[in-house]
Structure formats: structure tokens, C-alpha cells
Amino acid sequence: MRVRRTSTSVGRDAVMKRLASVGALCVSAIVMMAAVPVAARPLEREHYTSVDTDTFTDTECGAPITIDYVGTFSGLFMLKKGRAGDPTPYFFDNYSGVETFTNVANGKTATIEHQGLFKDLRIVRVEGTVYHFTAIETGRPVVVFGPDGERLIFDRGRIRYSFVVDTKGDTDLSNDVFLEDFEPAVAGPHPIFFEEADFCDLLDLLR
């Protein structure tokens, strides 16, 4: 089971784009391949997909409105081996998703798209099985489109997270105990992350 260690979900949920090396770096890589051992395989590697559906009636945004919801999510999840002999694995999730909200009464649909990469950058042991994690999420984790296809609002850029976890000394994420988090460092526009957008405004566009 994939369990994200941060207190923030990417659903936002969910979490970053990689930078690709080109040109001279590619030549250097070819030269070095003969001397560098093959990187260790990840502890876990999974291509995942899921589909969620629901029908609900909202009564908190003015007049009641009934919505058909469909969410489709996919991505590549990996746990990479800990470094310097430490068993604590590095988390990697390259994700995408599309959520649609359709007014049952008139067929108008709003769409939320997710595309990003979430990964652990650095893990430092504090004491015992308690570790301090630094992780980043990059890409466009949330993009909102109105019923006419117009892009309304989006998050874009990078968020650096810092948090403390008791890992219980193993590679099982499901038994991790979240202890503390710190103010994330945000680069780029993230109005949805900062709760500057109101879901009621989106529903109003579907009336």
C-alpha cells in the first residue's frame, strides 16, 4: 500500500517533474558507464491506476446542486533503497490524474487535472528510528478548468517539505508515525495550496 509520509496529500493528492540532462551530459554519461556500477534496483516499483466515482448533492454552496464525480489517477510509485547502509527508503511518486464534476441537471462539467512528482531528497537520522525528511513536489499538481474549457486557476512550481517521522526502523511506510512538520518553502504560484480558491465558485459555474 502506498502511504505518503507528509501531512499534506496530493489530492491535492497528489505529487513533480524531473529535469532531464542533455547534450554534453549525455556524452559524459556514456563515457562513465563502463566505470560506474549499475544502480541498485528499487525496493518497490509499481505502475498504479485507480478510478473513483460518486454522486453527491452539495447544500453548502447556495441552492442544492447534484454532482456526478469521476476521478481517474495513475502514476509510477517507487521506494528506493536507503543510503549509507540505513534501511530508511526514499519515496518517489510520479503521478497524474483527472477529476470531473458534472451537474446532473444540465450536463455542465468542470475538470481538475493533476500532474507532478513527489520525492524524498534527503533523510537524516535524528535519534533511534526518528528521521528528519526533506522532500519536494514539482510540476502542476492542480489545474482547474471551467465548463467551457477555460483554465481558471492552477498551482505550479515547487514545494519543499520538511517533516519528522518515526519509521520504526524498517521499510514499511504503513507503520510510520508522523511526529512534526515545518512550514513548507513554496516557489511559484500556488493559490490552491494556500486555500485562496473556493470550491463553491467552481460549483457556481456549473449552475
N, C-alpha and C positions, 0 to 999 in steps of 0.2 A: 504494500500500500504506500502510495506517495504521501508524505506528510511534510508540509512546508514548515521550516523551523521558525520563521519570523512570526510576529504577531500581526503582520499585515498580509492579507490574502491578495491574490491576483484576481480578483473577481469583482473587485479588481482582478482577481484571481487569474490571474493570473497570468510569468514573469519572465528579452534583452537581445540586442543584436551583437553579433561578433564583428570584429574588424578583420578583414582579410589582407594578408600580405601579398604583394605583387612585385613584378619587376625584378630588381636585383636581389630581393629577399628570396625569391624562388630559386635563383641560381645558387645562392648560398646554401639553401636547404638541400639541394641536390648534392652539393659537394660534401656536406656534413653527414648525409645519411649513412655513408659507409662506416663512419666512426661513432655514431650515436646509436645506442641500443633502442630497439623498438619499445615505445611507451607501453606501460602496463595496461592491460585491458581493464575497463571499469568494473567495479563490483556488481553493478546492476546497470542494465541498458534496456529501455523499453520505449517502443513507439506506442502511444496510447491514443484512444479516441473515446468520446462519450457523447451521448445525446440526452438532453433533458427536455421534457415537455411539461406544460402546466396550463391551466386556465384559472384565472383568478379575477375577482371583482374588487377594484380599489374604491374605497369610500372615504379616503383621507385627502383626496385632491379635488375637492368640489363634488360635483354630481357623480354618482356611481358610474364606473366605466369597467366593462368586462374585457379582459385581455387574454388572447391566446399567446403563450410564450413558447419559444423553441430556442434551445441553446445547443450549439454543436462545438465541441472542443477537441483539439488534437495537439500532439507535440512529441518531443523527444525528451525523456527523463533519464538522467544518469546519476549514479553515485560513483565518484572516483576515489580511488584508494588514498588514505591519509598519507601525509608526508613525514619523512624522517622517522619512520617506524611507528608513528602514532596511529591508532586504529580509527580515529575520527574521520569519516569520509567527507568529501567535498560534494555538495549538492549542485546539480545542473538541470535546468528545465527550460527548453526552448519551446514556447507554447504559442498557439493561435486559437482563436475562437470567434464565433459569430452568434449573437443573440438577436432574436427578432421579437417585437412586441406588436401584436396586431389587434386593433379594435374590432371586436366581433360584430359590432353594429354596422360599421361602414367599410371594413376591409383595409383601412389605412394602417401602414406599418412603419415603425421606426426600427433602426438597426444599430447595434453596438458591436464594433469589431475590436478584437484583442490580438496584439502581435508583439511578442517580446522575448527577452532572455533573462532569466534569473539564475545567478550562480554565486557560490561562495568564492570569495577572493582570498581570504586569509583566516586561519583558525589558530588561536593562541591559547594554550593551556593556562588557566588561572590557578587552579589547585585541584587535586584529586581528579574527578571526572567532570569538572566545571571548566567550560571553554568560552572564550570571547570570539565571536564571529564577526567578520566584515563581509558583506555581500552587496552585489549591485543588481539592479534591474534596469535594463535599457530597452529602447525601441519605442513603440506606440502602444502601451498597454491598454488604453481605452480611446476609441474614436466613435463619436455618436453622429448618426445620420438621421435626418428627418424623413417624413413620408415622401417628399419629392426627390430624395437622394442627395440633398444638400448637406455638406458636412457642417455640423453645428458647433461642436466643441471637441477638444481632444487633449490628451496628455502626451508629451513627447520629451525625450531626453534621457536623463539618467538619475536614478535614486540610489544613494549609498546607504545601506542599513548597517547598524551596529547593535549587537544583542548578545546576551549571555545565556548559555544553556548548560544544563547538566545532562550529558549524553549517556550517563550510566556506563560509560567505558566501552561501548560496543558500536556496531554499525547499524543498529536497528533504530530508525528515525521515529518509530511509533511510540517508543518509551521515553523519548526526550522530554525533559522538563524545562519549560521556558521560565527563566528567572528575572530577566530585566532587559529592557530595550532603551535606546537613546534616540535623541532627535535625529531623524534622517537628514542627510545632505542632498538637496534637490537641485538639479541643473536642468534648465529648460522649462517650458510652460507645463504645469500640472494642475490645472484648475479643478479637475475632478478629484484628484488625490487630496487637495486642500478643501474639498467639500464646498466649492464655490458654485456648483451646479445643483439644480433642484429637479428631482425626478418628476415632480408634478408638472414642471414646464414641458417635459417631454410628452407626458400623457395629454396635456392640453392641445398639443399639435395633432393628436390623433382623434380629436373630437369632431 
